[in-house]
Amino acid sequence: MKTSRSKILIVGLFLSDKNRQFTMRTAADQLAELFEQNGMETITVSDKLNKIGRFLDTMTVIFFKRKQYNIGIVPLYGGLMSYIWEALSTTLLRLLGKKVILIIHGGSIPERMKKDPAKYLRSFKRADIIVCPSAFIQTVLKDYGIESLLIENVVQLNQYTFQPKTVFRPAIFWMRTLEEIYNPEMAVRVGGLLAKKYTGFKMVMAGFDQGKLAELKALATQLNIADKIEFPGYISQQQKEAYAATHDIYICTNRIDNAPVSFIEMMAMGLPIVSVKVGGIPYMLTEGQNGLMVELDDDHAMADAISSIIQHPEKGVALATNGLKYSQQFGAEPVLQKWKSVLQKLDPSRLN
């Protein structure tokens, strides 16, 4: 039921009928959905893919709808254009006398802060409250004297079906954008090692192509596994469920990451995870409990970890069971309660 309270402004990239086939769903889009489903009206901006158009749209909405909201939630990612977008948004919000919540999403921010901490510290000072979706970023900020609150990215767990498995085949699921930062080449190389050991090897690599697809296909051909890897592009929720039913192990090869939502999705669907040990991933996975970890670009170690699940299915069952338990903290209700607490600190009128 809608309330008469002021709306909440959420800055981010949002899906629309015009752009949904060109971009994936963002944390901001999911957060707005969570709020709206629970009677918390929002103003969202923007659904424009062009960066300049998005900047202009954001500034326009922040200014002309200023009487409709008193709290603005703004994301901070690591890229230069994202930083400029955040800086312009939070500066205008402060000039208008609005409260600012800054969400730190970028897994590359820790390394970027080492090079230019002053730039990021200026951003943090414009925020009334800083939110981190992972303990990894929270720990990094604390080293700079910045206090923050931990609120996980919400995952609508009721949209996922846990599919218990007792046998684990060399059927591998990989899902991120096909670009350098996510290191898809490692996945193909691991596939080459698995194919030598298991005749039944197959892998799906799902995600938008950002210039890597031709290179990956060439590498797969070189390793004689071109017919064993499927590249379906960006996949829907229904497709994720279908691939989770036909594939048994999820792998992550990212060079940089903070708190990948894909981990929670796979845990909710029953896939054990084998991942590289980078960024915030060790803050999400406990080795041997809810996942297995290897060093970045250690193809043989990842192939061996996958084999250990295939050869010892009881390990896969335990990883999947513990993963499901871990995923519960990312559900709508616990995340919503944390957000309500934060919003009430800035606007006591929101107290029930």
Protein Blocks (a to p, Z undefined) as FASTA:
>chain_A
ZZfbdcdddddddddfklmmmcccdfklmmmmmmmmnopacddddfbfblklmmmmmmmm
mmmmmmmpcbdcddddfbfklmmmmmmmmmmmmmnopacddddfblklmmmmmmmmmlmm
mmmmmpmbdcdfbfklmmmmmmnopacddddddddfklpccdddfbdcfbdcddddddfk
lommmmmmmmmmmmmmmmkbccddedddehjlmmmmmmmmmnopmmmcccebjadfklmm
mmmmmpcbdcdfbfbdcbdfklmmmmmnopacddddehjlmmmpcghiloccddehilkl
mmmmmmmmmmmmmlmmmmmmmmmmmmmmmpmklmmmmmmmmmmmmmmmlpZZ
